[in-house]
């Protein structure tokens, strides 16, 4: 349509039906901006994109082609649905194995291993600091023996994907996986592995770090470069916006800060001489899916496009290299409420829809009871069924990128990309992510965003059903999962028996080798693999690495 004609028609609408409607009804105050502060226009038309300089070929393009706004796969979900996944892990290895077998029997495509907090921070289960936390929010893995039991009777090469949610200790977990595949007699390249391996976000959001930032990056890039050289089909790092978002960041900060961390890793990978045309296609992003439907969908599109543009220019890779990030979308745990918890089923369903419409490659729905604790088996089943219903009963995957070209959605995508790029430039001006962490840049900005959100909830500007709207005086009791009381005792007994029965001379030799390699720039993965094969424990290996790298403390930031 002629642009002048369209402007004339819009003006007629504004001066006629719109004026009449506004004379009768005031607009809701909460609809003027998205949660990230992006302005919401009353109406979007082709003029909205035209005025922003939108170019179809440059900004939207086609699925599977640069700049990947419409997704990394030309077929979308017409060939295969996204991976139906659940993040799971509880108790000791036997309990976790039971949960994984159940999920696989219900149609889950792979296994995503959640580790307990002691494991995440490099402590053995019998460390005094681990008391009370063993097996609480994930499975306790103190040695290769534990991982062997976790996957007992589950052939690694029969799973569509194995996701190991490991960060500060990701290099050790990778070594355990390599040893486990050998133990099972499975060729490792018949397995599909994704490892989270994003430690910088621990300094920004979660706090599950072990070593200072710089040696932590060294360990992260050891994993990336080892996989690039030996297992190029694996996904050796996942840029995590999810945890940053859950810490209080808004959607734009989630994109900006996770990609800034990604640049820090890739700069180090490039410095070490790894082939970037092999590394970059294997990257993925772990994203939160929150409740503001269109802002979330636009966020995924902006993230893919911005990353592709940044790395093509920065690392000089050719047009034949697929730079579309593989999206691992996880519904937002922070959106779940302890009040009226059955409502969380609806929240998760809405977030799943947004995650799929944003073009994810795998989807992890939260369970309705996760506002309380690790989910029960029944709640996990409902979450898994939610995405199965969305896949098979809605037609959502029958065309590629069905929302592409929406005036509103593309406008939001542009705004998120522009604002996120400015934030990345701020981080770069500080010297990159490590320097920004040292200066408290991320924490300060996330705290401000979190405070603004909480003010809106407290004032009622943002309604949350059951919390500040449609409240109920009494809540029915909720069944809550608790790990058995004997889990910690059983895990500790197993660990102590292992130490008695293994070849301790071999262990000490392997640990000495780890220490020697850590003091050089040599890749640590081979030495770590020999150590875990000798059944050196997580705590012992991390203790050796602490003696070389030091240990990070919160007050250091």
C-alpha positions as CSV (number, residue, x, y, z in Angstrom):
1,X,0.0,0.0,0.0
2,X,1.1,3.6,-0.7
3,X,2.7,5.0,2.5
4,X,1.0,8.4,2.2
5,X,-2.3,6.7,1.8
6,X,-1.6,4.6,4.9
7,X,-0.7,7.6,7.0
8,X,-3.9,9.3,5.9
9,X,-6.0,6.2,6.9
10,X,-4.2,6.1,10.3
11,X,-4.8,9.7,10.9
12,X,-8.5,9.2,10.1
13,X,-8.6,6.3,12.6
14,X,-6.9,8.4,15.3
15,X,-9.2,11.3,14.9
16,X,-12.3,9.2,14.7
17,X,-12.8,5.8,16.4
18,X,-9.7,6.2,18.6
19,X,-10.7,9.6,20.0
20,X,-14.2,8.4,20.6
21,X,-12.9,5.3,22.5
22,X,-10.5,7.3,24.6
23,X,-13.2,9.8,25.5
24,X,-15.1,6.9,27.1
25,X,-12.3,4.8,28.6
26,X,-8.9,5.5,30.0
27,X,-6.1,3.2,29.1
28,X,-4.5,0.9,31.7
29,X,-1.3,2.4,33.0
30,X,0.6,-0.9,32.9
31,X,0.3,-1.3,29.1
32,X,2.5,1.7,28.2
33,X,5.8,-0.2,28.6
34,X,7.0,-3.8,28.7
35,X,8.7,-5.1,31.8
36,X,12.1,-4.2,30.4
37,X,10.9,-0.6,29.9
38,X,10.4,-0.8,26.1
39,X,7.6,1.6,24.9
40,X,4.4,-0.1,23.8
41,X,2.8,1.9,21.0
42,X,-1.0,1.8,20.9
43,X,-0.9,0.3,17.4
44,X,1.7,-1.0,15.0
45,X,1.5,-0.8,11.2
46,X,3.9,-1.1,8.3
47,X,4.8,2.5,9.0
48,X,6.2,1.5,12.4
49,X,8.9,-0.7,10.7
50,X,9.4,1.7,7.8
51,X,10.2,4.6,10.2
52,X,12.7,2.4,12.0
53,X,14.5,1.6,8.8
54,X,13.5,-2.0,8.8
55,X,15.0,-4.0,5.9
56,X,13.5,-7.5,5.2
57,X,16.7,-9.0,3.9
58,X,19.0,-7.5,6.4
59,X,16.9,-7.7,9.5
60,X,14.6,-10.6,9.0
61,X,15.8,-12.9,6.2
62,X,15.0,-16.5,6.0
63,X,15.2,-19.4,8.5
64,X,18.6,-21.0,8.6
65,X,20.3,-18.0,7.0
66,X,22.1,-15.0,8.4
67,X,21.1,-13.1,10.5
68,X,19.0,-16.0,11.9
69,X,16.2,-13.8,13.2
70,X,13.8,-16.5,12.0
71,X,15.7,-19.4,13.5
72,X,18.8,-21.5,12.8
73,X,16.9,-24.4,11.1
74,X,15.4,-23.9,7.6
75,X,12.7,-26.5,8.4
76,X,11.8,-25.2,11.9
77,X,9.7,-27.9,13.5
78,X,8.3,-29.4,10.3
79,X,10.9,-32.2,10.4
80,X,11.4,-32.7,14.1
81,X,9.9,-31.1,17.2
82,X,12.2,-29.4,19.7
83,X,13.7,-31.7,22.3
84,X,11.2,-32.4,25.1
85,X,13.4,-32.1,28.2
86,X,13.1,-31.8,32.0
87,X,15.9,-30.7,34.3
88,X,16.2,-33.4,36.9
89,X,18.3,-34.8,39.6
90,X,17.8,-35.6,43.2
91,X,19.3,-37.6,46.1
92,X,22.1,-40.1,45.4
93,X,22.8,-41.8,42.1
94,X,20.2,-44.6,42.5
95,X,17.4,-42.1,43.2
96,X,18.4,-39.9,40.2
97,X,18.6,-43.0,38.0
98,X,15.0,-43.9,39.0
99,X,13.8,-40.4,38.1
100,X,15.6,-40.4,34.7
101,X,14.2,-43.8,33.8
102,X,10.7,-42.6,34.6
103,X,11.1,-39.5,32.5
104,X,12.4,-41.5,29.5
105,X,9.4,-43.9,29.9
106,X,7.1,-40.9,29.6
107,X,8.5,-39.7,26.3
108,X,11.4,-37.4,27.3
109,X,14.0,-37.2,24.6
110,X,17.2,-37.1,26.7
111,X,18.6,-36.5,30.1
112,X,19.5,-33.2,31.7
113,X,21.5,-33.8,34.9
114,X,21.1,-31.4,37.9
115,X,23.9,-31.6,40.4
116,X,23.6,-30.8,44.0
117,X,25.3,-27.7,45.5
118,X,28.3,-29.5,47.0
119,X,29.1,-31.0,43.6
120,X,28.6,-27.7,41.9
121,X,31.2,-26.0,44.1
122,X,33.7,-28.8,44.1
123,X,33.0,-30.4,47.5
124,X,32.8,-34.1,48.3
125,X,29.6,-35.3,50.0
126,X,31.4,-35.9,53.2
127,X,32.9,-32.4,53.4
128,X,31.6,-30.6,56.5
129,X,30.5,-27.7,54.3
130,X,28.2,-30.1,52.4
131,X,26.3,-31.2,55.5
132,X,22.6,-30.8,54.9
133,X,22.9,-30.1,51.2
134,X,23.8,-33.6,49.8
135,X,21.3,-34.5,47.1
136,X,19.0,-31.6,47.9
137,X,18.6,-29.8,44.6
138,X,20.3,-32.3,42.4
139,X,22.2,-35.5,42.4
140,X,25.4,-35.9,44.5
141,X,28.3,-36.8,42.2
142,X,31.6,-37.1,44.2
143,X,33.3,-39.4,41.8
144,X,33.1,-41.3,38.5
145,X,31.5,-44.1,40.4
146,X,28.5,-41.9,41.2
147,X,28.1,-41.0,37.5
148,X,28.3,-44.6,36.5
149,X,25.4,-45.4,38.8
150,X,23.4,-42.4,37.6
151,X,23.4,-43.9,34.1
152,X,23.2,-47.5,35.1
153,X,21.1,-49.3,32.4
154,X,20.8,-46.1,30.3
155,X,23.1,-46.4,27.2
156,X,24.5,-43.0,26.5
157,X,24.3,-43.4,22.7
158,X,20.6,-44.1,22.8
159,X,19.7,-40.7,24.1
160,X,18.9,-37.8,21.7
161,X,20.9,-35.5,24.0
162,X,22.7,-35.6,27.3
163,X,22.9,-32.3,29.1
164,X,25.3,-31.8,31.9
165,X,24.5,-28.7,33.9
166,X,28.0,-28.1,35.1
167,X,29.9,-24.8,35.3
168,X,32.7,-24.2,37.8
169,X,33.5,-27.9,37.7
170,X,32.5,-28.5,34.1
171,X,36.0,-29.7,33.0
172,X,35.9,-32.4,35.7
173,X,32.3,-33.4,34.7
174,X,33.4,-33.6,31.0
175,X,36.3,-35.8,32.0
176,X,33.9,-38.1,34.0
177,X,31.6,-38.3,30.9
178,X,34.5,-39.3,28.7
179,X,35.5,-42.0,31.2
180,X,31.8,-43.1,31.6
181,X,31.4,-43.6,27.8
182,X,34.6,-45.8,27.8
183,X,33.2,-47.8,30.8
184,X,30.0,-48.4,28.9
185,X,31.9,-49.4,25.8
186,X,30.1,-46.7,23.8
187,X,32.0,-44.7,21.1
188,X,31.8,-41.2,22.4
189,X,31.0,-39.7,19.1
190,X,27.8,-41.7,19.0
191,X,26.7,-39.6,22.0
192,X,25.2,-36.1,21.7
193,X,26.5,-34.0,24.6
194,X,25.6,-30.5,25.7
195,X,27.5,-29.0,28.7
196,X,26.6,-25.7,30.2
197,X,30.1,-24.6,31.0
198,X,29.3,-20.9,31.6
199,X,31.1,-19.9,34.7
200,X,31.1,-16.1,34.4
201,X,27.4,-16.0,35.1
202,X,28.1,-17.5,38.5
203,X,30.0,-14.4,39.5
204,X,27.1,-12.3,38.2
205,X,24.1,-14.2,39.5
206,X,24.2,-17.6,41.2
207,X,27.5,-17.6,43.2
208,X,28.4,-21.2,42.5
209,X,32.0,-20.5,41.6
210,X,35.2,-22.0,42.9
211,X,38.2,-20.3,41.3
212,X,38.8,-16.6,40.4
213,X,37.4,-15.4,37.1
214,X,40.5,-15.7,34.9
215,X,41.5,-19.3,35.7
216,X,37.8,-20.1,35.5
217,X,37.7,-18.9,31.9
218,X,40.8,-21.0,31.3
219,X,38.9,-24.1,32.4
220,X,35.9,-23.2,30.4
221,X,37.9,-22.7,27.2
222,X,39.8,-26.0,27.9
223,X,36.4,-27.7,27.5
224,X,35.6,-25.7,24.4
225,X,38.9,-26.2,22.6
226,X,39.1,-29.9,23.6
227,X,35.6,-30.6,22.2
228,X,36.3,-28.6,19.1
229,X,39.4,-30.7,18.4
230,X,38.1,-34.1,19.4
231,X,34.3,-34.0,19.4
232,X,33.2,-31.2,17.0
233,X,29.6,-32.2,17.0
234,X,29.2,-31.7,20.7
235,X,27.8,-28.4,22.3
236,X,30.6,-27.5,24.7
237,X,29.3,-24.2,26.0
238,X,25.9,-22.7,26.7
239,X,25.7,-18.9,27.1
240,X,23.4,-18.5,30.1
241,X,21.0,-15.6,30.3
242,X,18.6,-17.7,32.4
243,X,20.4,-17.3,35.7
244,X,21.0,-13.6,35.1
245,X,17.3,-13.1,34.4
246,X,16.3,-15.1,37.5
247,X,18.6,-12.9,39.6
248,X,16.5,-9.9,38.7
249,X,17.7,-8.7,35.3
250,X,15.2,-7.6,32.6
251,X,14.9,-9.2,29.1
252,X,17.4,-6.7,27.5
253,X,20.0,-7.2,30.2
254,X,19.6,-11.0,29.9
255,X,20.5,-10.7,26.2
256,X,23.3,-8.2,26.7
257,X,25.1,-9.7,29.6
258,X,25.0,-13.3,28.4
259,X,26.4,-12.3,25.0
260,X,29.0,-10.1,26.6
261,X,30.2,-13.2,28.5
262,X,30.1,-15.2,25.3
263,X,32.5,-12.7,23.7
264,X,34.9,-13.1,26.6
265,X,35.0,-16.8,26.1
266,X,35.3,-16.7,22.3
267,X,38.1,-14.1,22.5
268,X,40.1,-16.5,24.7
269,X,39.2,-19.5,22.4
270,X,40.4,-17.4,19.4
271,X,43.6,-16.4,21.2
272,X,44.3,-20.1,21.8
273,X,44.1,-20.7,18.0
274,X,41.0,-22.8,17.9
275,X,39.2,-22.9,14.5
276,X,36.4,-20.4,15.0
277,X,34.5,-21.7,12.0
278,X,34.2,-25.0,13.9
279,X,33.5,-23.6,17.4
280,X,30.9,-21.0,16.6
281,X,28.2,-23.3,15.1
282,X,28.3,-25.4,18.2
283,X,27.3,-22.7,20.7
284,X,24.0,-22.5,22.4
285,X,22.2,-20.1,24.6
286,X,20.2,-20.9,27.8
287,X,17.3,-18.5,28.0
288,X,14.6,-17.7,30.4
289,X,11.0,-17.7,29.2
290,X,9.1,-15.3,31.4
291,X,5.5,-14.2,31.3
292,X,5.4,-11.1,29.0
293,X,4.6,-13.1,25.9
294,X,5.7,-10.9,23.0
295,X,8.7,-9.4,24.7
296,X,10.0,-12.9,25.4
297,X,9.5,-14.0,21.8
298,X,11.2,-10.9,20.5
299,X,14.1,-11.4,22.9
300,X,14.9,-14.8,21.4
301,X,14.9,-13.3,17.9
302,X,17.0,-10.4,18.9
303,X,19.5,-12.6,20.7
304,X,20.1,-14.8,17.7
305,X,20.4,-11.9,15.3
306,X,22.7,-9.8,17.5
307,X,25.1,-12.7,18.3
308,X,25.4,-13.6,14.6
309,X,26.2,-10.0,13.7
310,X,28.7,-9.6,16.5
311,X,30.7,-12.7,15.9
312,X,30.7,-12.6,12.1
313,X,32.4,-9.2,12.2
314,X,34.6,-9.9,15.3
315,X,36.1,-13.3,14.2
316,X,35.9,-12.9,10.4
317,X,34.1,-16.1,9.6
318,X,32.6,-16.7,6.2
319,X,29.0,-16.8,5.2
320,X,29.0,-20.6,5.0
321,X,29.3,-20.8,8.8
322,X,26.1,-21.3,10.7
323,X,26.1,-18.6,13.4
324,X,22.6,-19.2,14.6
325,X,22.6,-20.0,18.3
326,X,20.9,-23.2,19.4
327,X,18.3,-22.0,22.0
328,X,17.8,-24.0,25.2
329,X,14.6,-22.3,26.6
330,X,13.7,-22.9,30.2
331,X,10.5,-21.5,31.7
332,X,11.0,-19.0,34.5
333,X,11.2,-20.4,38.0
334,X,10.8,-16.9,39.4
335,X,7.4,-16.6,37.8
336,X,6.0,-19.5,39.8
337,X,4.1,-18.7,43.0
338,X,3.7,-20.5,46.2
339,X,0.2,-19.0,46.4
340,X,-2.4,-21.0,44.4
341,X,0.3,-23.2,43.0
342,X,-2.0,-25.0,40.5
343,X,-2.1,-21.7,38.6
344,X,1.6,-22.4,37.8
345,X,0.4,-25.0,35.3
346,X,-1.1,-22.2,33.2
347,X,2.0,-20.0,33.6
348,X,4.3,-22.7,32.4
349,X,2.0,-23.4,29.4
350,X,2.1,-19.8,28.4
351,X,5.9,-19.7,28.7
352,X,6.2,-22.9,26.7
353,X,4.3,-21.3,23.9
354,X,6.5,-18.3,23.9
355,X,9.6,-20.5,24.0
356,X,8.5,-22.5,21.0
357,X,7.3,-19.4,19.0
358,X,10.8,-17.9,19.7
359,X,12.4,-20.9,17.9
360,X,14.0,-23.0,20.6
361,X,15.8,-26.3,19.9
362,X,15.0,-27.7,23.3
363,X,12.5,-26.7,26.0
364,X,12.6,-27.3,29.7
365,X,9.2,-26.5,31.5
366,X,9.3,-25.9,35.2
367,X,6.9,-28.0,37.4
368,X,4.0,-26.4,39.2
369,X,5.5,-27.2,42.7
370,X,9.0,-25.7,42.1
371,X,8.1,-22.6,44.1
372,X,8.4,-25.0,47.1
373,X,11.1,-27.6,46.3
374,X,12.5,-30.1,43.9
375,X,9.4,-31.2,41.9
376,X,7.5,-34.4,42.6
377,X,7.2,-37.1,40.0
378,X,3.6,-36.2,39.4
379,X,4.4,-32.5,38.9
380,X,7.2,-33.4,36.5
381,X,4.8,-35.5,34.4
382,X,2.4,-32.6,34.1
383,X,5.2,-30.3,32.9
384,X,6.4,-32.9,30.3
385,X,2.8,-33.4,29.1
386,X,2.4,-29.7,28.7
387,X,5.0,-29.4,26.0
388,X,3.8,-32.6,24.4
389,X,0.3,-31.3,24.1
390,X,1.6,-28.0,22.6
391,X,3.7,-29.9,20.1
392,X,1.1,-32.5,19.0
393,X,-2.3,-30.7,19.4
394,X,-1.9,-27.1,18.5
395,X,-0.3,-27.0,15.0
396,X,2.3,-24.6,16.4
397,X,5.1,-26.2,14.4
398,X,3.3,-26.6,11.1
399,X,4.9,-23.5,9.5
400,X,8.3,-22.0,10.2
401,X,8.4,-18.8,12.3
402,X,4.6,-18.1,12.2
403,X,4.9,-14.7,13.9
404,X,7.7,-13.4,11.6
405,X,6.7,-10.1,10.1
406,X,4.4,-9.0,12.9
407,X,4.7,-5.2,13.0
408,X,4.7,-5.3,16.8
409,X,7.0,-8.3,17.2
410,X,9.6,-7.0,14.7
411,X,9.5,-3.6,16.4
412,X,10.2,-5.1,19.8
413,X,13.0,-7.3,18.3
414,X,14.7,-4.2,16.9
415,X,14.4,-2.3,20.2
416,X,15.8,-5.2,22.2
417,X,18.7,-5.6,19.8
418,X,19.6,-1.9,19.9
419,X,19.5,-1.6,23.6
420,X,21.4,-4.8,24.2
421,X,24.1,-3.7,21.8
422,X,24.5,-0.5,23.8
423,X,24.9,-2.5,27.0
424,X,27.5,-4.8,25.4
425,X,29.4,-1.7,24.3
426,X,29.4,-0.5,27.9
427,X,30.8,-3.8,29.1
428,X,33.5,-3.7,26.3
429,X,34.4,-0.1,27.4
430,X,35.1,-1.4,30.9
431,X,37.5,-4.0,29.4
432,X,35.1,-6.9,29.0
433,X,33.1,-9.2,31.3
434,X,35.9,-10.0,33.8
435,X,36.7,-6.3,34.4
436,X,32.9,-5.5,34.6
437,X,32.5,-8.3,37.2
438,X,35.4,-6.8,39.2
439,X,33.8,-3.4,39.1
440,X,30.4,-4.6,40.1
441,X,28.8,-3.4,36.9
442,X,26.5,-6.4,36.4
443,X,25.3,-6.8,40.0
444,X,24.6,-3.1,40.3
445,X,22.4,-2.9,37.2
446,X,20.6,-6.2,38.0
447,X,19.9,-5.0,41.5
448,X,18.3,-1.8,40.1
449,X,16.1,-3.8,37.7
450,X,15.1,-6.2,40.4
451,X,14.1,-3.3,42.7
452,X,12.1,-1.6,40.0
453,X,10.2,-4.8,39.3
454,X,9.4,-5.4,43.0
455,X,8.2,-1.8,43.4
456,X,5.7,-2.4,40.5
457,X,4.5,-5.6,42.2
458,X,4.2,-4.0,45.6
459,X,2.3,-1.1,44.2
460,X,0.0,-3.3,42.2
461,X,1.1,-1.9,38.8
462,X,2.1,-5.4,37.9
463,X,-0.6,-7.9,38.9
464,X,0.4,-11.4,39.8
465,X,-2.6,-13.6,40.4
466,X,-2.7,-15.1,43.8
467,X,0.1,-12.8,45.1
468,X,-1.3,-9.2,44.8
469,X,-4.5,-9.9,42.9
470,X,-7.3,-12.4,43.4
471,X,-5.8,-13.6,46.7
472,X,-7.3,-16.4,48.8
473,X,-7.2,-16.5,52.6
474,X,-6.5,-20.2,52.8
475,X,-4.4,-22.4,50.6
476,X,-4.8,-26.2,50.4
477,X,-1.7,-28.2,51.4
478,X,0.8,-29.1,48.6
479,X,2.7,-32.3,48.4
480,X,6.4,-31.4,48.5
481,X,9.3,-33.6,47.5
482,X,11.9,-34.2,50.2
483,X,15.0,-36.4,49.7
484,X,15.0,-39.4,52.1
485,X,16.8,-38.6,55.4
486,X,19.2,-41.5,54.8
487,X,20.4,-40.2,51.4
488,X,23.3,-38.2,52.8
489,X,24.4,-41.1,55.1
490,X,24.2,-43.6,52.2
491,X,26.1,-41.3,49.9
492,X,28.9,-40.7,52.4
493,X,29.2,-44.4,53.2
494,X,29.6,-45.1,49.5
495,X,32.2,-42.4,49.1
496,X,34.3,-43.6,52.0
497,X,34.2,-47.2,50.8
498,X,35.4,-46.0,47.4
499,X,38.4,-44.3,49.0
500,X,39.3,-47.6,50.8
501,X,39.0,-49.8,47.7
502,X,40.6,-47.7,45.0
503,X,44.4,-47.7,44.1
504,X,45.4,-44.6,46.1
505,X,48.9,-44.6,44.7
506,X,47.4,-44.2,41.3
507,X,45.1,-41.5,42.6
508,X,48.1,-39.5,44.0
509,X,50.0,-39.8,40.8
510,X,47.1,-38.6,38.7
511,X,46.5,-35.6,41.1
512,X,50.1,-34.7,40.8
513,X,49.8,-34.7,37.0
514,X,46.7,-32.4,37.2
515,X,48.6,-30.0,39.4
516,X,51.5,-29.9,37.0
517,X,49.4,-29.3,34.0
518,X,47.3,-26.6,35.7
519,X,50.5,-24.6,36.2
520,X,51.0,-24.5,32.4
521,X,48.8,-23.5,29.5
522,X,48.3,-27.1,28.4
523,X,44.7,-28.3,28.1
524,X,43.7,-30.0,31.4
525,X,41.0,-32.4,30.0
526,X,43.4,-35.4,29.4
527,X,44.9,-35.1,32.8
528,X,41.5,-34.7,34.5
529,X,40.3,-37.8,32.6
530,X,43.1,-39.9,33.9
531,X,42.4,-38.6,37.5
532,X,38.7,-39.5,37.4
533,X,39.5,-42.9,35.9
534,X,41.6,-43.5,39.0
535,X,38.5,-42.5,41.0
536,X,40.0,-39.3,42.4
537,X,37.0,-37.4,43.8
538,X,35.6,-34.1,42.9
539,X,36.8,-32.6,46.2
540,X,40.3,-33.9,45.7
541,X,40.7,-32.7,42.2
542,X,39.3,-29.2,43.0
543,X,41.6,-29.1,46.0
544,X,44.6,-29.6,43.8
545,X,43.3,-26.9,41.4
546,X,42.7,-24.5,44.3
547,X,46.3,-24.9,45.2
548,X,47.3,-23.6,41.7
549,X,44.5,-21.1,40.9
550,X,43.4,-19.9,44.3
551,X,39.8,-19.6,45.4
552,X,37.3,-16.8,44.7
553,X,35.5,-15.2,47.6
554,X,32.5,-12.9,47.4
555,X,34.3,-10.0,48.9
556,X,36.8,-10.0,46.1
557,X,34.2,-8.3,43.8
